[in-house]
Amino acid sequence: MAEIIIKAYDDPYGQTRKFNLNHLARLNSELDADFNLTKFEHHTTYSPVSGYLKSYLVSKEHQTVNIRSLGQLFVFERWEPVFMELSRKFDITTMESLAFRHGFSIVKHFTD
């Protein structure tokens, strides 16, 4: 199971990487920032105990980013992570338990 989840968020086509880098691109276009997207790399971590998968963009080098619309500079150290996303996976038993505890019932499960 862990391998499937990790591959989904650290996929060989780089979809999650592109999705997260798009956040920086939007900051560039919408807030007049100057993020250099090539200076960040995508990393994920997964905990099978909690079911949490976390995505980060990590600075490849010491850099300063100017977000002109805010009038602020942001300094990133080499290897400094920027937390981008938290995804939690649930098994069927956990979903049923959560639904029941909160007054819901499961009508049907859709799985692959």
DSSP file (Angstrom, degrees, kcal/mol; ACC not computed):
  #  RESIDUE AA STRUCTURE BP1 BP2  ACC     N-H-->O    O-->H-N    N-H-->O    O-->H-N    TCO  KAPPA ALPHA  PHI   PSI    X-CA   Y-CA   Z-CA
    1    1 A M     >        0   0    0      0, 0.0     4,-2.2     0, 0.0     5,-0.2   0.000 360.0 360.0 360.0 -44.5    0.0    0.0    0.0
    2    2 A A  H  >  +     0   0    0      1,-0.2     4,-2.8     2,-0.2     5,-0.2   0.902 360.0  53.2 -58.1 -42.3    2.8    2.5    0.9
    3    3 A E  H  > S+     0   0    0      1,-0.2     4,-2.3     2,-0.2    -1,-0.2   0.882 108.6  49.9 -61.6 -38.5    4.4    2.1   -2.5
    4    4 A I  H  > S+     0   0    0     -3,-0.2     4,-1.7     2,-0.2    -1,-0.2   0.925 112.9  45.7 -65.8 -45.3    1.2    2.8   -4.3
    5    5 A I  H  X S+     0   0    0     -4,-2.2     4,-1.3     2,-0.2    -2,-0.2   0.931 113.8  48.2 -65.4 -46.0    0.5    6.0   -2.3
    6    6 A I  H  X S+     0   0    0     -4,-2.8     4,-2.1     1,-0.2     3,-0.5   0.925 111.5  50.3 -61.1 -44.2    4.1    7.2   -2.6
    7    7 A K  H  < S+     0   0    0     -4,-2.3    -1,-0.2    -5,-0.2    -2,-0.2   0.835 105.1  58.4 -64.1 -31.8    4.1    6.6   -6.4
    8    8 A A  H  < S+     0   0    0     -4,-1.7     3,-0.3     1,-0.2    -1,-0.2   0.850 118.0  30.3 -65.8 -33.5    0.8    8.5   -6.7
    9    9 A Y  H  < S+     0   0    0     -4,-1.3    -2,-0.2    -3,-0.5    -1,-0.2   0.577 128.1  40.1-104.0 -12.6    2.3   11.7   -5.2
   10   10 A D  S  < S+     0   0    0     -4,-2.1    -1,-0.2    -5,-0.2    -2,-0.1  -0.428  89.9 171.5-126.5  54.6    5.9   11.2   -6.4
   11   11 A D    >   -     0   0    0     -3,-0.3     3,-1.6     1,-0.1     6,-0.2  -0.212  46.2-116.6 -74.3 155.6    4.9    9.9   -9.8
   12   12 A P  T 3  S+     0   0    0      0, 0.0    -1,-0.1     0, 0.0    -4,-0.1   0.690 114.9  55.9 -65.4 -17.7    7.3    9.3  -12.7
   13   13 A Y  T 3  S-     0   0    0      0, 0.0    -2,-0.0     0, 0.0    -3,-0.0   0.521 106.4-127.0 -91.5  -6.8    5.5   12.0  -14.8
   14   14 A G    <>  +     0   0    0     -3,-1.6     4,-2.8     3,-0.1     5,-0.2   0.776  57.2 147.3  71.5  27.4    6.0   14.6  -12.1
   15   15 A Q  H  > S+     0   0    0      2,-0.2     4,-2.5     1,-0.2     5,-0.1   0.922  74.1  43.2 -64.7 -44.5    2.3   15.7  -11.9
   16   16 A T  H  > S+     0   0    0      2,-0.2     4,-2.8     1,-0.2     5,-0.2   0.908 113.7  53.1 -67.0 -39.5    2.4   16.5   -8.2
   17   17 A R  H  > S+     0   0    0      2,-0.2     4,-2.7     1,-0.2    -2,-0.2   0.943 111.8  45.1 -57.2 -48.7    5.8   18.3   -8.7
   18   18 A K  H  X S+     0   0    0     -4,-2.8     4,-1.8     2,-0.2    -2,-0.2   0.898 111.9  53.1 -62.2 -41.6    4.2   20.4  -11.5
   19   19 A F  H  X S+     0   0    0     -4,-2.5     4,-0.7    -5,-0.2    -2,-0.2   0.930 113.1  42.7 -60.0 -47.1    1.1   21.1   -9.4
   20   20 A N  H >X S+     0   0    0     -4,-2.8     3,-0.9     1,-0.2     4,-0.9   0.893 112.4  52.0 -70.7 -39.4    3.2   22.4   -6.5
   21   21 A L  H 3X S+     0   0    0     -4,-2.7     4,-2.1     1,-0.2     3,-0.3   0.818  99.4  66.4 -64.8 -28.4    5.6   24.4   -8.6
   22   22 A N  H 3X S+     0   0    0     -4,-1.8     4,-2.5     1,-0.2    -1,-0.2   0.821  92.2  61.6 -61.1 -30.4    2.5   26.0  -10.2
   23   23 A H  H <X S+     0   0    0     -3,-0.9     4,-1.9    -4,-0.7    -1,-0.2   0.927 106.4  44.8 -60.0 -43.6    1.8   27.6   -6.8
   24   24 A L  H  X S+     0   0    0     -4,-0.9     4,-2.1    -3,-0.3    11,-0.3   0.895 111.1  53.4 -67.8 -39.1    5.1   29.4   -7.1
   25   25 A A  H  X S+     0   0    0     -4,-2.1     4,-2.2     1,-0.2    -2,-0.2   0.885 108.5  50.2 -61.9 -38.0    4.4   30.3  -10.7
   26   26 A R  H  X S+     0   0    0     -4,-2.5     4,-3.3     2,-0.2     5,-0.5   0.871 107.0  53.6 -69.4 -36.0    1.0   31.8   -9.6
   27   27 A L  H  X S+     0   0    0     -4,-1.9     4,-1.9     2,-0.2     6,-1.2   0.905 109.3  50.9 -61.9 -39.1    2.7   33.8   -6.9
   28   28 A N  H  X S+     0   0    0     -4,-2.1     4,-0.5     4,-0.2    -2,-0.2   0.940 118.9  34.9 -61.0 -47.6    5.0   35.2   -9.6
   29   29 A S  H  < S+     0   0    0     -4,-2.2    -2,-0.2     3,-0.2    -1,-0.2   0.843 127.1  35.2 -80.5 -33.2    2.2   36.2  -11.9
   30   30 A E  H  < S+     0   0    0     -4,-3.3    -3,-0.2    -5,-0.2    -2,-0.2   0.756 130.1  28.1 -95.8 -25.6   -0.4   37.3   -9.4
   31   31 A L  H  < S-     0   0    0     -4,-1.9    38,-1.9    -5,-0.5    39,-0.3   0.220 104.5-114.1-119.9  13.5    1.8   38.9   -6.7
   32   32 A D     <  +     0   0    0     -4,-0.5    36,-1.7    -6,-0.2    -4,-0.2   0.909  60.9 158.7  54.8  47.2    4.7   40.0   -8.8
   33   33 A A  B     -A   67   0A   0     -6,-1.2    34,-0.2    34,-0.2    -1,-0.1  -0.453  41.5-140.2 -92.1 170.1    7.1   37.6   -7.1
   34   34 A D        +     0   0    0     32,-0.9     2,-0.2    -2,-0.1    33,-0.1  -0.207  34.9 160.1-128.7  45.5   10.4   36.3   -8.6
   35   35 A F        -     0   0    0    -11,-0.3     2,-0.8    30,-0.1     3,-0.1  -0.469  34.2-143.7 -62.4 132.8   10.5   32.7   -7.6
   36   36 A N    >   -     0   0    0     -2,-0.2     3,-2.2     1,-0.1    -1,-0.1  -0.895   9.7-159.9 -97.8 105.4   12.9   30.8   -9.8
   37   37 A L  G >  S+     0   0    0     -2,-0.8     3,-1.3     1,-0.3    -1,-0.1   0.748  85.9  64.9 -62.1 -25.0   11.1   27.4  -10.2
   38   38 A T  G 3  S+     0   0    0      1,-0.3    -1,-0.3    -3,-0.1    -3,-0.0   0.617  91.8  65.6 -73.2 -10.3   14.3   25.6  -11.2
   39   39 A K  G <  S+     0   0    0     -3,-2.2    21,-3.1    20,-0.0    22,-0.5   0.296  95.0  68.5 -94.2   9.8   15.8   26.4   -7.7
   40   40 A F  E <   -C   59   0B   0     -3,-1.3     2,-0.3    19,-0.2    19,-0.2  -0.970  62.2-163.0-127.3 144.2   13.2   24.1   -6.0
   41   41 A E  E     -C   58   0B   0     17,-2.3    17,-3.2    -2,-0.4     2,-0.3  -0.941  22.7-115.2-125.8 153.6   12.8   20.4   -6.0
   42   42 A H  E     +C   57   0B   0     -2,-0.3     2,-0.3    15,-0.2    15,-0.2  -0.661  33.8 173.9 -89.5 134.2    9.8   18.3   -5.0
   43   43 A H  E     -C   56   0B   0     13,-2.4    13,-3.0    -2,-0.3     2,-0.3  -0.987   9.4-165.3-136.7 148.7    9.9   15.8   -2.1
   44   44 A T  E     -C   55   0B   0     -2,-0.3     2,-0.3    11,-0.2    11,-0.2  -0.954   3.1-164.4-130.0 153.6    7.3   13.7   -0.4
   45   45 A T  E     -C   54   0B   0      9,-2.2     9,-2.6    -2,-0.3     2,-0.4  -0.985   6.5-165.0-131.7 146.9    7.2   11.8    2.9
   46   46 A Y  E     -C   53   0B   0     -2,-0.3     7,-0.2     7,-0.2     3,-0.1  -0.998   8.3-163.1-135.8 133.5    4.7    9.1    3.9
   47   47 A S     >  -     0   0    0      5,-2.4     4,-2.7    -2,-0.4     5,-0.5  -0.950   3.5-165.7-113.0 110.9    3.9    7.7    7.3
   48   48 A P  T  4 S+     0   0    0      0, 0.0    -1,-0.1     0, 0.0     5,-0.0   0.726  88.6  59.6 -68.0 -19.1    2.0    4.3    7.2
   49   49 A V  T  4 S+     0   0    0      1,-0.1    -2,-0.0     3,-0.1    -3,-0.0   0.946 120.1  23.1 -72.6 -48.9    1.2    4.7   10.9
   50   50 A S  T  4 S-     0   0    0      2,-0.1    -1,-0.1    -3,-0.0     3,-0.1   0.721  98.4-129.4 -88.6 -22.7   -0.7    8.0   10.5
   51   51 A G     <  +     0   0    0     -4,-2.7    38,-2.0     1,-0.3     2,-0.4   0.532  59.0 144.4  82.4   6.5   -1.6    7.6    6.8
   52   52 A Y  E     - D   0  88B   0     -5,-0.5    -5,-2.4    36,-0.2     2,-0.5  -0.648  31.9-170.7 -84.2 131.5   -0.2   11.1    6.2
   53   53 A L  E     -CD  46  87B   0     34,-3.2    34,-2.8    -2,-0.4     2,-0.4  -0.992  10.5-165.8-115.0 128.0    1.6   11.9    3.0
   54   54 A K  E     -CD  45  86B   0     -9,-2.6    -9,-2.2    -2,-0.5     2,-0.4  -0.934   5.7-155.4-117.9 137.6    3.3   15.3    2.9
   55   55 A S  E     +CD  44  85B   0     30,-2.3    29,-2.9    -2,-0.4    30,-1.5  -0.896  15.4 179.7-111.3 141.3    4.6   17.2   -0.1
   56   56 A Y  E     -CD  43  83B   0    -13,-3.0   -13,-2.4    -2,-0.4     2,-0.5  -0.954  26.9-142.0-134.4 152.5    7.3   19.8    0.1
   57   57 A L  E     -CD  42  82B   0     25,-2.0    25,-2.8    -2,-0.3     2,-0.5  -0.985  28.6-156.9-106.8 130.9    9.2   22.0   -2.3
   58   58 A V  E     -CD  41  81B   0    -17,-3.2   -17,-2.3    -2,-0.5     2,-0.3  -0.921  16.7-119.9-115.9 131.4   12.8   22.2   -1.1
   59   59 A S  E     -C   40   0B   0     21,-2.3    20,-3.1    -2,-0.5   -19,-0.2  -0.511  14.3-156.3 -69.5 128.8   15.2   25.0   -1.9
   60   60 A K  S    S+     0   0    0    -21,-3.1     2,-0.3    -2,-0.3    -1,-0.2   0.661  74.3   5.9 -78.2 -16.8   18.2   23.7   -3.8
   61   61 A E  S    S-     0   0    0    -22,-0.5     2,-0.3    16,-0.2    19,-0.1  -0.968  93.4 -73.3-156.7 167.1   20.3   26.7   -2.7
   62   62 A H        +     0   0    0     -2,-0.3     2,-0.3    16,-0.1    15,-0.2  -0.547  66.4 158.3 -65.5 130.2   20.4   29.8   -0.5
   63   63 A Q  E     - B   0  76A   0     13,-2.6    13,-3.2    -2,-0.3     2,-0.4  -0.993  38.4-137.9-155.3 157.2   18.1   32.3   -2.2
   64   64 A T  E     - B   0  75A   0     -2,-0.3     2,-0.4    11,-0.2    11,-0.2  -0.982  17.4-160.6-121.0 131.6   16.1   35.4   -1.7
   65   65 A V  E     - B   0  74A   0      9,-3.2     9,-2.9    -2,-0.4     2,-0.6  -0.934   6.2-149.5-114.7 133.5   12.7   35.8   -3.2
   66   66 A N  E     - B   0  73A   0     -2,-0.4   -32,-0.9     7,-0.2     2,-0.8  -0.899   7.6-168.3-103.9 121.6   11.0   39.2   -3.6
   67   67 A I  E >>> -AB  33  72A   0      5,-2.8     5,-1.6    -2,-0.6     3,-1.3  -0.851  11.5-171.9-105.7  93.6    7.2   39.4   -3.5
   68   68 A R  T 345S+     0   0    0    -36,-1.7     3,-0.5    -2,-0.8   -36,-0.2   0.831  76.8  59.7 -60.6 -39.0    6.9   42.9   -4.7
   69   69 A S  T 345S+     0   0    0    -38,-1.9    -1,-0.3     1,-0.3   -37,-0.1   0.775 113.8  39.6 -64.8 -23.0    3.1   43.3   -4.1
   70   70 A L  T <45S-     0   0    0     -3,-1.3    -1,-0.3   -39,-0.3    -2,-0.2   0.578 105.1-130.2 -95.1 -13.5    3.8   42.6   -0.4
   71   71 A G  T  <5 +     0   0    0     -4,-1.0     2,-0.4    -3,-0.5    -3,-0.2   0.859  66.1 125.8  65.4  35.2    7.0   44.7   -0.3
   72   72 A Q  E   < -B   67   0A   0     -5,-1.6    -5,-2.8     2,-0.0     2,-0.4  -0.957  52.2-147.8-132.1 146.2    8.7   41.7    1.3
   73   73 A L  E     -B   66   0A   0     -2,-0.4     2,-0.5    -7,-0.2    -7,-0.2  -0.881  13.2-158.9-105.7 142.0   11.8   39.6    0.8
   74   74 A F  E     -B   65   0A   0     -9,-2.9    -9,-3.2    -2,-0.4     2,-0.5  -0.988   5.7-150.9-124.5 126.7   11.8   36.0    1.8
   75   75 A V  E     -B   64   0A   0     -2,-0.5     2,-0.5   -11,-0.2   -11,-0.2  -0.831   9.0-167.4-100.6 131.8   15.1   34.1    2.4
   76   76 A F  E     -B   63   0A   0    -13,-3.2   -13,-2.6    -2,-0.5     2,-0.2  -0.972  11.4-144.7-117.1 129.4   15.3   30.4    1.8
   77   77 A E    >   -     0   0    0     -2,-0.5     3,-2.1   -15,-0.2   -18,-0.3  -0.512  39.8 -81.2 -84.7 159.9   18.3   28.4    3.0
   78   78 A R  T 3  S+     0   0    0      1,-0.3   -18,-0.2    -2,-0.2    -1,-0.1  -0.422 119.6  12.0 -60.2 134.6   19.7   25.5    1.1
   79   79 A W  T 3  S+     0   0    0    -20,-3.1    -1,-0.3     1,-0.3   -19,-0.1   0.494  89.1 148.2  71.6   8.4   17.5   22.4    1.8
   80   80 A E    <   -     0   0    0     -3,-2.1   -21,-2.3   -21,-0.2    -1,-0.3  -0.608  41.0-138.5 -73.3 124.5   14.9   24.5    3.5
   81   81 A P  E     -D   58   0B   0      0, 0.0     2,-0.6     0, 0.0   -23,-0.2  -0.590   9.9-154.1 -86.5 146.4   11.5   22.8    2.9
   82   82 A V  E     -D   57   0B   0    -25,-2.8   -25,-2.0    -2,-0.2     2,-0.3  -0.975  24.2-130.7-113.6 113.5    8.3   24.6    2.0
   83   83 A F  E     +D   56   0B   0     -2,-0.6   -27,-0.2   -27,-0.2     3,-0.1  -0.492  37.0 165.1 -68.9 125.5    5.3   22.6    3.2
   84   84 A M  E     +     0   0B   0    -29,-2.9     2,-0.3     1,-0.3   -28,-0.2   0.762  50.7   7.5-112.0 -36.3    2.9   22.3    0.3
   85   85 A E  E     -D   55   0B   0    -30,-1.5   -30,-2.3     2,-0.0     2,-0.4  -0.999  42.9-159.1-158.2 143.1    0.3   19.6    0.9
   86   86 A L  E     +D   54   0B   0     -2,-0.3     2,-0.4   -32,-0.2   -32,-0.2  -0.996  17.0 177.7-124.9 126.9   -1.0   17.1    3.3
   87   87 A S  E     -D   53   0B   0    -34,-2.8   -34,-3.2    -2,-0.4     2,-0.5  -0.992   9.7-161.1-127.5 136.0   -3.0   14.1    2.1
   88   88 A R  E     -D   52   0B   0     -2,-0.4     2,-0.4   -36,-0.2   -36,-0.2  -0.966   5.1-151.7-121.7 133.9   -4.3   11.4    4.4
   89   89 A K        -     0   0    0    -38,-2.0     2,-0.4    -2,-0.5    -2,-0.0  -0.833  10.0-162.3-105.0 140.4   -5.4    8.0    3.3
   90   90 A F        -     0   0    0     -2,-0.4     2,-0.2     4,-0.0   -39,-0.0  -0.938  11.6-137.1-121.9 141.8   -8.0    5.9    5.0
   91   91 A D     >  -     0   0    0     -2,-0.4     4,-2.4     1,-0.1     5,-0.2  -0.480  37.0-100.5 -86.8 170.5   -8.8    2.2    4.9
   92   92 A I  H  > S+     0   0    0      1,-0.2     4,-2.5     2,-0.2     5,-0.2   0.886 121.3  53.1 -61.1 -41.5  -12.4    1.0    4.7
   93   93 A T  H  > S+     0   0    0      1,-0.2     4,-2.2     2,-0.2    -1,-0.2   0.918 110.7  47.0 -60.7 -44.2  -12.6    0.2    8.4
   94   94 A T  H  > S+     0   0    0      2,-0.2     4,-2.7     1,-0.2     5,-0.2   0.907 111.6  51.0 -65.2 -42.1  -11.4    3.7    9.4
   95   95 A M  H  X S+     0   0    0     -4,-2.4     4,-2.6     1,-0.2    -2,-0.2   0.921 111.3  47.9 -61.8 -43.2  -13.9    5.3    7.0
   96   96 A E  H  X S+     0   0    0     -4,-2.5     4,-2.6     2,-0.2    -1,-0.2   0.914 112.5  49.1 -63.6 -41.9  -16.8    3.3    8.4
   97   97 A S  H  X S+     0   0    0     -4,-2.2     4,-2.5    -5,-0.2    -2,-0.2   0.926 112.5  47.1 -63.5 -46.1  -15.8    4.1   11.9
   98   98 A L  H  X S+     0   0    0     -4,-2.7     4,-1.2     2,-0.2     6,-0.2   0.921 113.0  49.5 -62.2 -44.3  -15.5    7.8   11.2
   99   99 A A  H ><>S+     0   0    0     -4,-2.6     5,-3.2    -5,-0.2     3,-0.7   0.948 112.4  47.1 -60.2 -49.4  -18.8    7.9    9.4
  100  100 A F  H ><5S+     0   0    0     -4,-2.6     3,-1.6     1,-0.2    -2,-0.2   0.914 109.4  53.5 -59.8 -45.6  -20.6    6.1   12.2
  101  101 A R  H 3<5S+     0   0    0     -4,-2.5    -1,-0.2     1,-0.3    -2,-0.2   0.738 112.9  44.9 -63.3 -22.4  -19.1    8.3   14.9
  102  102 A H  T <<5S-     0   0    0     -4,-1.2    -1,-0.3    -3,-0.7    -2,-0.2   0.146 123.9 -96.5-112.3  18.8  -20.4   11.4   13.1
  103  103 A G  T < 5S+     0   0    0     -3,-1.6     2,-0.2     1,-0.3    -3,-0.2   0.647  85.2 116.4  84.1  15.6  -23.9   10.2   12.3
  104  104 A F      < -     0   0    0     -5,-3.2     2,-0.4    -6,-0.2    -1,-0.3  -0.688  47.7-149.7-109.9 166.3  -23.3    9.0    8.7
  105  105 A S        -     0   0    0     -2,-0.2     2,-0.5    -3,-0.1    -9,-0.0  -0.980  20.6-117.0-133.7 151.8  -23.6    5.6    7.2
  106  106 A I        +     0   0    0     -2,-0.4     3,-0.1     1,-0.2   -10,-0.0  -0.754  27.2 178.2 -87.1 125.3  -21.7    4.1    4.3
  107  107 A V        -     0   0    0     -2,-0.5     2,-0.3     1,-0.4    -1,-0.2   0.843  67.4  -8.6 -92.7 -42.5  -24.0    3.2    1.4
  108  108 A K        -     0   0    0      2,-0.0     2,-0.4     0, 0.0    -1,-0.4  -0.989  58.9-133.5-157.4 145.4  -21.4    1.9   -1.0
  109  109 A H        -     0   0    0     -2,-0.3     2,-0.5    -3,-0.1   -17,-0.0  -0.878  14.6-159.9-101.6 134.4  -17.7    1.6   -1.4
  110  110 A F        +     0   0    0     -2,-0.4     2,-0.3     2,-0.0    -2,-0.0  -0.971  24.6 159.7-111.3 120.4  -16.0    2.5   -4.7
  111  111 A T              0   0    0     -2,-0.5    -2,-0.0     1,-0.0     0, 0.0  -0.848 360.0 360.0-133.1 170.1  -12.6    1.1   -5.1
  112  112 A D              0   0    0     -2,-0.3    -1,-0.0     0, 0.0    -2,-0.0   0.469 360.0 360.0 -84.2 360.0  -10.2    0.4   -7.9
